[in-house]
Amino acid sequence: MNRDAVDDMASSAFEDVGAERLKRKQRLAASLRIFGRFGFDEGVAGHITVRDPEHGDHFWVNPMGRSFKQMRVSDLLCVDHAGNVVEGEGLLNGAAFTIHSRIHMAHPRVTAAAHAHSLYGKAFASLGRKLAPLTQDACAFYEDHALLDAFTGVVLDPAEGEKLATTLGDNKAVILQNHGLLTVGESVDEAAWWFVTMERSCQAQLLAEAAGTPKPIPHEYAVQTRETVGSTLAGWFSFQPLYDVIVAEQPDLLD
């Protein structure tokens, strides 16, 4: 119940740009390792980005062709909004640039964004509808996620990236029909956690609907629950155990 202590831990304020940049890169590399552990990788598809703390028109991203399971801090690329790799070595995924650059450009509130072709996310996305408030966890997304209800191929056209960013709006997530999930946050921690729990919520809904006719949580209680489990602080805090475990087990990710 000592909420003040948690608020201090999750504070986004920073004084040293270099230290903040390193922290964001460490969280990014850890998130990619976690995605690999959970099986969210699909060939070279999938990417997580975090805005650079000094240069607002730059973001850090995983290079295409390196496994989530082997990602290290030193592997990350820094890219500007024109598509130039300004730091790091490796290939820049065209879809990653098109999607994430437009999101970061359109939404100053977004520090990080996560997208992957996870199994249950893409299965649910094929239904072309939003998540229902069937569980406490799913309530994090109640009236706080959007649906891009058309698939037009791999997102390489800047206009498609802009459409996706517009569809996202002020929400924490968007379901890309016939494609998968995308989540955002004020930190890498938050964006990564929303992806993890949204993937699981998709899985839970698919299982529930396959078994019978699930009963959704009433609107009043879904909103009330969202305020608890769907807050920025809740998203950040829920990620911390995952981060602690992956760093303890795979400290080389910090290299």
For each residue, the residues with C-beta under 8 A, 3 or more apart:
1:
2: 5 6
3: 6 7
4: 7 8
5: 2 8 9
6: 2 3 9 10 233 237
7: 3 4 10 11 233
8: 4 5 11
9: 5 6 237
10: 6 7 187 232 233 236 237
11: 7 8
12: 111 186 187
13:
14: 17 19 20 53
15:
16: 19 20
17: 14 20 21 53 54
18: 21 22
19: 14 16 22 23
20: 14 16 17 23 24 53
21: 17 18 24 25 52 53 54
22: 18 19 25 26 73
23: 19 20 26 27
24: 20 21 27 28 50 51 52 53 60 111 112 188
25: 21 22 28 29 50 60 73 76
26: 22 23 29 30 73 253 254
27: 23 24 30 31 50 187 188 189 192 243
28: 24 25 31 32 48 49 50 60 62 73 76 112 188
29: 25 26 32 33 71 72 73 75 76 253 254
30: 26 27 33 34 242 243 246 247 253
31: 27 28 34 35 48 114 188 189 191 192
32: 28 29 35 36 48 62 68 71
33: 29 30 36 37 68 69 71 246 250 253
34: 30 31 37 38 192 196 242 243 246
35: 31 32 38 40 41 46 48 68 114 116 192 195
36: 32 33 39 40 41 67 68 69 70 71
37: 33 34 69 246
38: 34 35 118 196 199
39: 36 118 119
40: 35 36 46 68 116 117 118 195 199
41: 35 36 45 46 67 68 69 116
42: 45 46 116 117 118
43:
44: 64 65 93
45: 41 42 95 116 117
46: 35 40 41 42 68 115 116 117
47: 61 62 93 95 96 99 100 114 115 116
48: 28 31 32 35 61 62 112 113 114 115 188 191 192
49: 28 59 60 61 96 100 104 112 113 114
50: 24 25 27 28 59 60 111 112 188
51: 24 56 58 59 104 110 111 112
52: 21 24 55 56 58 59 60 78
53: 14 17 20 21 24
54: 17 21 58
55: 52 58 80
56: 51 52 108
57: 80 81 104 105
58: 51 52 54 55 78 79 80 81 86
59: 49 50 51 52 78 79 100 101 104
60: 24 25 28 49 50 52 76 77 78 79
61: 47 48 49 76 77 79 92 93 96 97 100
62: 28 32 47 48 66 68 71 75 76 77 96
63: 66 75 76 77 88 89 90 91 92 93
64: 44 90 91 92 93 96
65: 44 90 91
66: 62 63 70 71 75 90
67: 36 41 70 71
68: 32 33 35 36 40 41 46 62 71
69: 33 36 37 41
70: 36 66 67
71: 29 32 33 36 62 66 67 68 75 76 253
72: 29 75 252 253 254 255
73: 22 25 26 28 29 76 253 254 255
74: 255
75: 29 62 63 66 71 72 88 90
76: 25 28 29 60 61 62 63 71 73 88
77: 60 61 62 63 85 87 88 89 90 92
78: 52 58 59 60 85 86 87 88
79: 58 59 60 61 83 84 85 86 92 97 101
80: 55 57 58 83 84 86
81: 57 58 101 104 105
82:
83: 79 80 92 97 101
84: 79 80
85: 77 78 79 88 90 92
86: 58 78 79 80
87: 77 78
88: 63 75 76 77 78 85
89: 63 77
90: 63 64 65 66 75 77 85
91: 63 64 65
92: 61 63 64 77 79 83 85 96 97
93: 44 47 61 63 64 96 97
94: 97 98 154 156
95: 45 47 98 99 154 155 156
96: 47 49 61 62 64 92 93 99 100 115
97: 61 79 83 92 93 94 100 101
98: 94 95 101 102 155 156 157 158 160 161
99: 47 95 96 102 103 113 115 155 161 164 182
100: 47 49 59 61 96 97 103 104 113 115
101: 59 79 81 83 97 98 104 105 161
102: 98 99 105 106 158 161 162 164 165
103: 99 100 106 107 110 113 161 164 165 168 184
104: 49 51 57 59 81 100 101 107 110 113
105: 57 81 101 102 165
106: 102 103 162 165 166 168
107: 103 104 110 165 168 184
108: 56
109: 170 186
110: 51 103 104 107 113 184 185 186
111: 12 24 50 51 185 186 187 188 191
112: 24 28 48 49 50 51 184 185 186 187 188 190 191 192
113: 48 49 99 100 103 104 110 182 183 184 185 191
114: 31 35 47 48 49 182 183 184 191 192 194 195
115: 46 47 48 96 99 100 176 180 181 182 183 195
116: 35 40 41 42 45 46 47 121 180 181 195
117: 40 42 45 46 121 122 179 180
118: 38 39 40 42 121 122 180 181 195 199
119: 39 122 123
120: 123 124 199 200 202 203 206
121: 116 117 118 124 125 175 180 181 198 199 202
122: 117 118 119 125 126 178 179 180 181
123: 119 120 126 202 206
124: 120 121 127 131 175 202 205 206
125: 121 122 128 175 176 177 178 179 180 181
126: 122 123 177 178
127: 124
128: 125 147 149 177 178
129: 147 175
130: 141 145 146 147 175
131: 124 134 138 141 142 145 175 198 201 202 205
132: 138 205 214 216
133: 138 139 142 216 217 222 225
134: 131 138 201 204 205 208 214 215 216 217
135: 138 139 201 204 217
136: 139 217 225 229
137: 140 197 200 201 204 229
138: 131 132 133 134 135 141 142 201 204 205
139: 133 135 136 142 217 222 225 226 229 230
140: 137 144 172 194 197 198 201 226 229 230 234 235
141: 130 131 138 144 145 172 173 194 198 201 226 230
142: 131 133 138 139 217 222 223 225 226 230
143: 222 223 226
144: 140 141 171 172 173 226 230
145: 130 131 141 171 172 173 174 175 198
146: 130 167 168 169 171 173 174 175
147: 128 129 130 167 174 175 177
148: 163 164 167 174 175 176 177 179
149: 128 177
150: 177
151: 176 177 178 179
152: 160
153: 156
154: 94 95
155: 95 98 99 160 161 164
156: 94 95 98 153 160
157: 98 160 161
158: 98 102 161 162
159: 162 163
160: 98 152 155 156 157 163 164
161: 98 99 101 102 103 155 157 158 164 165
162: 102 106 158 159 165 166
163: 148 159 160 166 167
164: 99 102 103 148 155 160 161 167 168 174 176 182
165: 102 103 105 106 107 161 162 168
166: 106 162 163 169
167: 146 147 148 163 164 174
168: 103 106 107 146 164 165 171 173 174 182 184
169: 146 166
170: 109
171: 144 145 146 168 174
172: 140 141 144 145 183 184 185 194 230 235
173: 141 144 145 146 168 181 182 183 184 194 195 198
174: 145 146 147 148 164 167 168 171 181 182
175: 121 124 125 129 130 131 145 146 147 148 181
176: 115 125 148 151 164 179 180 181 182
177: 125 126 128 147 148 149 150 151
178: 122 125 126 128 151
179: 117 122 125 148 151 176
180: 115 116 117 118 121 122 125 176
181: 115 116 118 121 122 125 173 174 175 176 195 198 199 202
182: 99 113 114 115 164 168 173 174 176 195
183: 113 114 115 172 173 191 192 194 195 198
184: 103 107 110 112 113 114 168 172 173 191 194
185: 110 111 112 113 172 188 189 190 191 192 193 194 232 235 236
186: 12 109 110 111 112 190 232 236
187: 10 12 27 111 112 190 191 236
188: 24 27 28 31 48 50 111 112 185 191 192
189: 27 31 185 192 193 235 236 239 240 243
190: 112 185 186 187 193 194 232 235 236 239
191: 31 48 111 112 113 114 183 184 185 187 188 194 195 235
192: 27 31 34 35 48 112 114 183 185 188 189 195 196 239 242
193: 185 189 190 196 197 235 236 238 239 242
194: 114 140 141 172 173 183 184 185 190 191 197 198 235
195: 35 40 114 115 116 118 173 181 182 183 191 192 198 199
196: 34 38 192 193 199 200 239 242
197: 137 140 193 194 200 201 238
198: 121 131 140 141 145 173 181 183 194 195 201 202
199: 38 40 118 120 121 181 195 196 202 203
200: 120 137 196 197 203 204
201: 131 134 135 137 138 140 141 197 198 204 205
202: 120 121 123 124 131 181 198 199 205 206
203: 120 199 200 206 207
204: 134 135 137 138 200 201 207 208
205: 124 131 132 134 138 201 202 208 209 214
206: 120 123 124 202 203 209 210
207: 203 204 210 211
208: 134 204 205 211 212 214
209: 205 206 212 213 214
210: 206 207
211: 207 208
212: 208 209
213: 209
214: 132 134 205 208 209
215: 134
216: 132 133 134 222
217: 133 134 135 136 139 142 221 222 225
218: 221 222
219: 222 223
220: 223 224
221: 217 218 224 225
222: 133 139 142 143 216 217 218 219 225 226
223: 142 143 219 220 226 227
224: 220 221 227 228
225: 133 136 139 142 217 221 222 228 229 230
226: 139 140 141 142 143 144 222 223 229 230
227: 223 224 230 231
228: 224 225 231 234
229: 136 137 139 140 225 226 234
230: 139 140 141 142 144 172 225 226 227 234 235
231: 227 228 234 235
232: 10 185 186 190 235 236
233: 6 7 10 236 237
234: 140 228 229 230 231 237 238
235: 140 172 185 189 190 191 193 194 230 231 232 238 239
236: 10 185 186 187 189 190 193 232 233 239 240
237: 6 9 10 233 234 240
238: 193 197 234 235 241
239: 189 190 192 193 196 235 236 242 243
240: 189 236 237 243 244
241: 238 244 245
242: 30 34 192 193 196 239 245 246
243: 27 30 34 189 239 240 246 247
244: 240 241 247 248
245: 241 242 248 249
246: 30 33 34 37 242 243 249 250 253
247: 30 243 244 250 251 253 254
248: 244 245 251
249: 245 246
250: 33 246 247 253
251: 247 248 254
252: 72 255
253: 26 29 30 33 71 72 73 246 247 250
254: 26 29 72 73 247 251
255: 72 73 74 252
